[in-house]
Amino acid sequence: MSRGISAGACLLLAVGLLVGDSTEPSVQAKKLLEAIRAVGKEGRGNAEAAKAWKGLVAMGPAALAPILDAMNDDEVVAGNWLQPAFEAIAEKAALNKALSPELFEKALADKKKSNGARALAYAWLVKQDETAANRLLPDMLSDPAPDLRRLAVEDAVKRADAISAKDKSAKELYRKAFHAAGDPEQIESIAKTLTKLGDKPDVAKQLGVVSRWHLVTPFDHIKSKGFDVAYAPEKGVDLTATYKGKADKNAAWIEHTTTDPQGVVDLAKVLGPLKGTIAYAYATIEVPEARSVYLRASSINALKVFVNGKELFAVEEYHHGTRIDQYAVRVPLVKGKNELLLKVCQNEQNEQWAQKWMFQLRICDTVGCAVPFTQTGAKKEDK
């Protein structure tokens, strides 16, 4: 290569090699994006993706719309390349006053685009148009993008806060914000405000917690050996059965309903402070139609989740902390009755901080709002 070729020319040559001879921006972007979306785990395709990334950035604002079109919430690795490329282009274009707010507003309005793409478009729109937030957020309380829904709820609360608490419109706005919220912190915060105003908001219902369970224990987990052992409940639940459990103790199902607003079931309190032991929790729910939902679970113990007899999630960790929505798994539900089975494993640690044995589960959509379901099986009263 001649010494006279500049670094910029070398970059353009690299781009040309990737995309062929065409100078059509959409064609260039498509081929570069294909190289980035092909990147795999453990670094597969990184070299090609790095060249394509530089090529996209070199294209400037012409690459912004194709990048948004290419973003996919399920393609996390590719997203880690695409968003920085978008940001790099937008930042440079903003300095040169070469950004079009219309591009971002159009992308935001297209709900077929990925949640990440629309949230990114919104972030840049409000940088370019100071009226955008006030114009758009009041109509976004039903937005399907989690980040945008959270912003819309936050905006509604701020508008309600600015109104006198004696004004009925303030309470109505708080109610709308509460029923639109999927973020647990927002739900609980708004519920406290509504309670002060005389309402009785149902936090558990808004979260979509599963509160009515059948529980059975003890099953052996000495030396953590039971996590991969398929005990009888995993082979089919019979609520009338009595099993031979740990140390030949009888294990029979009991009914329990948690009254915790987040749906936490304290197994140590209900079943006893057992160690080296596994408990199963079984619930049935009914949904009006077949659909995909998110099960959001938490446990400070090792956990497996089965839906309609199939293991769909497993994590073997103990006492590493817990929080609501600690784990999320997308699962298909069938129309009518669906069976949920959780396997919650307590190890043998004796430290005071290692005594918790609990779980929590809620059923929601992509933004965290409850999916309509009814529960059958367990009694409504605690035992």
N, C-alpha and C positions, 0 to 999 in steps of 0.2 A: 504494500500500500504506500502511495506517495506520501512523503513527509509534509506535503503542502495541504493535505486534507485536514480540515479543522475537526475538533471534537464534536461540534454540532453536526457536521456532515457525516461523521462516523455513526452518530446516533440515528440520523435519517436513513443511512444505508442499512443499519440493523433493523429498523422498522420495515423498510422495503423488503428485506429478505423474509420477514415474517408474514407480510401481507401480500406479497406479489407485486405486480406492476400497477395495480389499480390505485388511483389517487382519490377515489370516492371515499369521503370520510366515514360513511356508514359501513362500507366494506372493510376499511382499515380497522375500525373499531371492533367489528364483529370478529375478525380473525384474531386480533389481540386479546379480546375478551375470552375467546375459546381457549387460548393458551393459558390464561389465568384460571379459568374455571376447571381446567384439566389437572390443576395441581392437586396432589394427593397427600396423604399423611406421611409422616417421617421424611419429608423433604422431596418426595417424588415430584418431578416437574418443576422444581424451584428455579432452576437456571432459565428455563424457557419463560416461566412466569415473570422473572425479574426483567428480562428483556422486553416482554410484553408490557409490563408496568411502565417502564421508561417510555415505551412507544406511546402508550395512552396519554401520559403526562405531556409528552411532546406535541400531541394533537391539540392541546388546549381546550377551550370551551366546547368545541365540536364533539368532544368525547363525553361530556357530562350526561346528556340524555341517554346515550347507549349504556353508560355505566349503571344508571338507575334502572334501566330496563333489565340489565343482566343480574342485578342483585337478587338473591334468593335466601330467605331466612333459614333454609335447611342446609345451605352450603356455607358452613362457618369458616372453613379454611379459605375459600375464595373470597369471602367477605372481608377477611383480614387483609387482603390485597386491594380489593376494590374501593373500600371506604377511604384509605389513605390516598389512593390515586385521585379520587374525587376531591378530597380536601386540598391536596396539593394544587390541583388545577384551579379550584374555586378561589383559593387564597391569592394566587398569582393574578387571576383575572379580576378579583375585587380591587387589588392595588391599582390595576390598569383601568378600572371602571368599565370592565368589559363583561359584566355579568348581567343576565336578564332575569329579573324577578318572575317574569311570566313563565319561564322554564320551570322554576321551582313550584309555582302555584299550580301549574298544569299537572306536574308529577304528583303533587299532594292530592289533587282532586281525583286521581286515578286509583281507585281502591283495589284494582287488580294487581297493582304493583306490590312488592313485598313490604312488610311492615317496616323493615329497616330502611328501605329506599325512601319511603314516604316520610319517615321521621327525619332522615337526613335532609330531604328537600325542605321540610318545614324549618329545620334549624337554620338553613341558609336563607330561606325566604324572610324570616324575621330579622336577619342581619341586614337585608337589603331594603325591606319595607317596614317601617316602624308602625304602620297601621295594621299589619297582618294579624298579630295576636288578637287584638281587640275585635277585628272583623270576623275572624274565623273560629276562634275557640268556643264561643257560645253555641255554635252549631255542631260541635265535635264530641258531644257527650256520648254518642253512640259509635264513635270511631273504632274500627277493628284493630288498630295498632296500639299495643300496650303503652308505649311511651307517649303517644298523642292523647290517648284516653286519660292518662294520668295528668297531663298538662291541662286538659279540658276540665277535669274535676277540680283541680287546684284553682283554675280560673273562676269556676262557679262558686267555690267557697270564698274566694277573695271578694267577689261581687256581693255575695250574701253578707259577708262581714261588714261591708261598707254601708249596708242598709240597717236601719234601726231594728233591733231584735223584736220590737213591738209591731213591726210591719209584717203582715201576713206573707208578703212576697218574699221576705227573707227566709222564712221557714220553708216555703215551697221550693226555693232555690236550694236550700240545704238538702231537702228530700230528693230532688232531682240528682244532685251530686252524689248522694248516698247510694241511690239505686243504679247509678252509672258506674260507680267505683268497683274496681276489681283488685286494687292494691290493698292488702290487709291493714296497713298503717292508716291509709286514708279512710277506709271503712270504719275503723275503730275511733278515729279522731272525729269524724263527722257524727258518728253515733253518740258520742259524749255531748256534742253541741246540741243535737236534737233532743237528747234526754233532758238537758237543762231547759229546753223550750217546751217540755211537757209531752214529747213524743215517746214511743216505746219501740225504737228501731230493733229489728231482729238481725243481729250481727251474724249469728250462725247460719241463718237462711241466706243472707247476702253472700257469705263466703262459700256456701254450698257444702258445709261439713257433713260428713256421715257420722251420725251420733248414736245410732242404735246397732248394737253388736251382740254376737254370741262369742263367748271366750272359752278356751279350753287350755288347760295346763295340768301337770308338768310333763314335758318331754325332755329327754336327756341332752344336755349341751356341755357336759363336763369336758374340759380341755378343748372347748370350741368344736367338738366333733359333729354336732348335729346340724350345722348350717346346710350341708349338702346331703343330709339324710332325709329322704322323703317319708316322713311319718304319715300315719293313716289319713289325717285330714287332707293331705295333698293328693291323695288318691281318690277322693270323693267325700264330700261332707255329709254325715248322717248325724243330725242334731239329737237323735235318740240314743246314739251309741255311747258306750263307756269303754275307754281304751286302757290298756296297760301302759302306764306312763313311767316316768323316771323312778327307779328303785321299786318297781312293781306297784306303785301307787295308782289308784284309779283316777282316770282323767275323764271328766264329764263336762258337757257344755253348760255354761250358765249365761243368763241374759244380763246385759248391762247397757244403760243409756247414759252417756255423758252429758252433763249440763254445762260444760265449759264452752264459752262462746266460740273458741277456735276449734272445738271438737277433740281436745286432748283427752286420751284415755290413759289414766295412771294405773298401769298394771300392777305396780308394787303395792298400791293401796287396795285395789280390787281383788287381786289374787294372792297377795302376800309378797314380802321382800325376798323372793327366791333368787338363788344364784346358780349359774351353770345350768340354766333352764330355758326352754322354749315355750312360748305361748302362741296359739293361733287365734286370730280374730276373724270372724265370718259375718258378712252382711249381704243382704240382697237388696237391690234397688230396681225400680222400674222406670223406663223412659218411654215417651210416647212414640219415638221413632228411632231407627238405627242412625247412629252418628258417631263421629270421632270427638273425643273429649280429652281433657288433661286431668290426670290424677296427680294432685300435688300432695305429697306426703312429707312427714317429718318423723324422725325418731333418733334418739341418742344411742340406740342400739343397732345391731345388725338387723337387716330387714329384707324380706322378699315380698313381692306383690304378685298375686295371681288374679287373673280376670277370666271368668268362665272356664276355669280349669287350666289355663295356660300361664306359665311364669313369664311375666313381662318386665320385671325389674328386680334387681338384687344389688345390695351393697353390704359388705362385711366390714363394718367399722364400729368401734365401741367408744362411747364417752368422749367424742371429739366435738361436742357442742351440738345444739339443735336450734332450729328456728322454723317458723311457719313457712311453707313452700320450700323447704330444704331440698326436696327432690321433685322433679316433674317428669312425667312420662305420658306420651300421647298414646291413647288406647282406643280401640273400636268397641262400641257398645251395640248390642243387638236390640231390636224393638222388643219392648216388654221386659221380662225379668233378666237381670244380670247378677252373677255371683262374684263377690269380692272376698278374697282370702288373703290375710296378711300373716306372715311368719315373723315374730319379733323375738330375737335371741338375746338373752342376758348372759354376760360372761361371769367370771368368778372374781373379778377385782373387788377388794374389800375396802378401798379408800372411801371416805365419806362422799366425795364428789362422784363416785362411780356407782351409786345406789339407784339412780334413776332407771326406770324401766317403763317406757311409755311409747305411744305413737299417736299420730294425728293424720287425718286424711280428708281432703275436700275434692269435689268434682266441679270443674269449671271449664270455661272456654279459653281462647287464646289470651284474652286480656285479664283473666282471673275472676270474671263474674260467674256466679253460680249457674250451672246447667240445670234446667228443671228435671227433677226426679222425685219419686216417692219411695219411701222405705217400707219394707214389710219384714216380718219375722220377730224381732225383739220387741218386748213390751215397752211402753212409753215411760214406765216408772223405773227408777234405779232399784237394783237389788242390793 
